[in-house]
Amino acid sequence: MKYAITAATGRFGIIAVNYLTKQIDPKDIVIIARNFKKAQKLFPNLTIRTGNYDRPNEISKALSNIDRVLFISSTVDGGEITRLEQHKNVVSALKRNHVSYVAYTSFTHAQNSKSSLANDHKFTENLITDSKISHSFLRNNWYLENETNFFKIGKDKKKAIYWTANRAGWALEREYAEAAVKVLINKDAKEIYEFSGSAHTYEDLGLALNQVLNYKCDIMRVTKENYIKYLEEQGLSHQNSEMYASFQNIIDEGSLSDTTNDLTTVLNHPLTKLSDGIKEIIIK
Ligand SMILES: NC(=O)c1ccc[n+]([C@@H]2O[C@H](COP(=O)([O-])OP(=O)(O)OC[C@H]3O[C@@H](n4cnc5c(N)ncnc54)[C@H](OP(=O)(O)O)[C@@H]3O)[C@@H](O)[C@H]2O)c1
């Protein structure tokens, strides 16, 4: 049985590969990456194949004689063509190679979400379903690492400042990656996993941050306009301040607030406490 992980040189991929090598014989693992040299440096003892999502023939060759694939979704600004086109190339390559199973990193409630971030994932899920390849959709909620700036500003300026009061199901990226591998190697995997931590607010994150720091930072909810102004006062351009503020839109619109216990069930252990997760992020 041959296992492959695509986009293996990103943060998610590296964690997943390292975890997979502890679960199965490394000889049965194929690393697929667009940058062969980078992959070689990261995984000197594993089989590596070049696989750029932009290049249909290359990704198809990379997936030959593979049984089970962890397909890590591309980055939004990934390459020369749209992410949608990239994902079409991958699904066509999976079909062409008669891969028996694919686990795809999707987006929380991809089929019903009103978030624009869900669009590519909904489309890719549909392509995979139509391909008739046996599959699991790993619908990941929010990475705690997405809030690194919130933690850093809280730590450095003693102000944990945010604008939305809504909730998200944050968990560490390494927890989603470990769960992805557990699903990949499980022959009885379910079709859909809604992976998330428990639902929390930024106020909860601020309180957890205060458990980590040896001083208390002010946890402050402000309007979106004042949040943008605050970031500008910290030296960010208006454009960047608006962009950072917009990252909370998805939480504000409620797209990440519906959580499940799928992640702890698959991991078969509790999730890292928020304060310990924050410690991991700001100490890195
Ligand atoms: N739920 C969330 O909160 C959340 C947050 C962030 C991201 N995500 C999703 O999770 C995925 C993995 O995140 P990450 O932290 O691993 O991102 P990352 O560290 O930026 O890694 C992205 C990976 O995609 C690869 N890649 C980019 N364009 C490619 C292409 N055309 N063909 C093949 N590979 C390509 C990169 O290759 P190189 O190493 O050569 O650059 C890298 O290995 C993201 O792509 C995104 O879909 C989810």
PDBQT file of the ligand as one rigid body, heavy atoms in Angstrom, charges set to zero:
ROOT
HETATM    1  N1  LIG A 301      -8.360  26.491   8.093  1.00  0.00    +0.000 N 
HETATM    2  C1  LIG A 301      -7.427  27.409   8.240  1.00  0.00    +0.000 C 
HETATM    3  O1  LIG A 301      -7.375  28.162   9.237  1.00  0.00    +0.000 OA
HETATM    4  C2  LIG A 301      -6.364  27.532   7.209  1.00  0.00    +0.000 A 
HETATM    5  C3  LIG A 301      -5.392  28.516   7.350  1.00  0.00    +0.000 A 
HETATM    6  C4  LIG A 301      -4.378  28.586   6.415  1.00  0.00    +0.000 A 
HETATM    7  C5  LIG A 301      -4.370  27.703   5.333  1.00  0.00    +0.000 A 
HETATM    8  N2  LIG A 301      -5.330  26.764   5.216  1.00  0.00    +0.000 N 
HETATM    9  C6  LIG A 301      -5.299  25.752   4.120  1.00  0.00    +0.000 C 
HETATM   10  O2  LIG A 301      -4.373  24.753   4.491  1.00  0.00    +0.000 OA
HETATM   11  C7  LIG A 301      -3.456  24.532   3.423  1.00  0.00    +0.000 C 
HETATM   12  C8  LIG A 301      -2.110  24.155   3.968  1.00  0.00    +0.000 C 
HETATM   13  O3  LIG A 301      -1.648  25.209   4.786  1.00  0.00    +0.000 OA
HETATM   14  P1  LIG A 301      -0.123  25.397   5.109  1.00  0.00    +0.000 P 
HETATM   15  O4  LIG A 301      -0.029  26.059   6.438  1.00  0.00    +0.000 OA
HETATM   16  O5  LIG A 301       0.609  24.133   4.871  1.00  0.00    +0.000 OA
HETATM   17  O6  LIG A 301       0.336  26.449   3.986  1.00  0.00    +0.000 OA
HETATM   18  P2  LIG A 301       1.806  26.761   3.566  1.00  0.00    +0.000 P 
HETATM   19  O7  LIG A 301       2.782  26.518   4.664  1.00  0.00    +0.000 OA
HETATM   20  O8  LIG A 301       1.764  28.127   2.937  1.00  0.00    +0.000 OA
HETATM   21  O9  LIG A 301       2.121  25.663   2.440  1.00  0.00    +0.000 OA
HETATM   22  C9  LIG A 301       1.490  25.666   1.216  1.00  0.00    +0.000 C 
HETATM   23  C10 LIG A 301       1.980  24.451   0.459  1.00  0.00    +0.000 C 
HETATM   24  O10 LIG A 301       1.332  24.445  -0.820  1.00  0.00    +0.000 OA
HETATM   25  C11 LIG A 301       2.352  24.255  -1.800  1.00  0.00    +0.000 C 
HETATM   26  N3  LIG A 301       1.915  24.807  -3.069  1.00  0.00    +0.000 N 
HETATM   27  C12 LIG A 301       1.591  26.069  -3.377  1.00  0.00    +0.000 A 
HETATM   28  N4  LIG A 301       1.298  26.173  -4.682  1.00  0.00    +0.000 NA
HETATM   29  C13 LIG A 301       1.436  24.913  -5.200  1.00  0.00    +0.000 A 
HETATM   30  C14 LIG A 301       1.307  24.363  -6.496  1.00  0.00    +0.000 A 
HETATM   31  N5  LIG A 301       0.996  25.116  -7.553  1.00  0.00    +0.000 N 
HETATM   32  N6  LIG A 301       1.523  23.035  -6.664  1.00  0.00    +0.000 NA
HETATM   33  C15 LIG A 301       1.872  22.237  -5.622  1.00  0.00    +0.000 A 
HETATM   34  N7  LIG A 301       2.034  22.713  -4.381  1.00  0.00    +0.000 NA
HETATM   35  C16 LIG A 301       1.822  24.027  -4.179  1.00  0.00    +0.000 A 
HETATM   36  C17 LIG A 301       3.567  24.978  -1.250  1.00  0.00    +0.000 C 
HETATM   37  O11 LIG A 301       4.759  24.596  -1.908  1.00  0.00    +0.000 OA
HETATM   38  P3  LIG A 301       6.164  25.321  -1.582  1.00  0.00    +0.000 P 
HETATM   39  O12 LIG A 301       6.670  24.690  -0.300  1.00  0.00    +0.000 OA
HETATM   40  O13 LIG A 301       7.001  24.992  -2.757  1.00  0.00    +0.000 OA
HETATM   41  O14 LIG A 301       5.879  26.791  -1.420  1.00  0.00    +0.000 OA
HETATM   42  C18 LIG A 301       3.497  24.483   0.184  1.00  0.00    +0.000 C 
HETATM   43  O15 LIG A 301       3.994  23.177   0.252  1.00  0.00    +0.000 OA
HETATM   44  C19 LIG A 301      -3.462  25.860   2.662  1.00  0.00    +0.000 C 
HETATM   45  O16 LIG A 301      -3.000  25.708   1.388  1.00  0.00    +0.000 OA
HETATM   46  C20 LIG A 301      -4.908  26.297   2.793  1.00  0.00    +0.000 C 
HETATM   47  O17 LIG A 301      -5.680  25.690   1.776  1.00  0.00    +0.000 OA
HETATM   48  C21 LIG A 301      -6.310  26.650   6.135  1.00  0.00    +0.000 A 
ENDROOT
TORSDOF 0
